[in-house]
Amino acid sequence: MSGYTKKNLKKDVENQAPKFGMPEELEARFARTPLGGETLGLSHMKLAPNFSHPVRPQARGAGGGLR
């Protein structure tokens, strides 16, 4: 038996975005469980062209205020 697992993130790992109520224009694939990882975290996220996610991160300056 080989010491590694090989998976195609697009074909072998389920898109989890619908389970979390995310828009269909967003793909979110989390591969820790399919790869059998205990300490590994691997993800693949993809946005459709011209799609802007409704939740955007905000950059904060050193003093905690928004830039």
Secondary structure by P-SEA (a helix, b strand, c coil): cccccccccccccccccccccccccbbbbbccccccccccccbbbbbcccccccbbbbbbccccccc
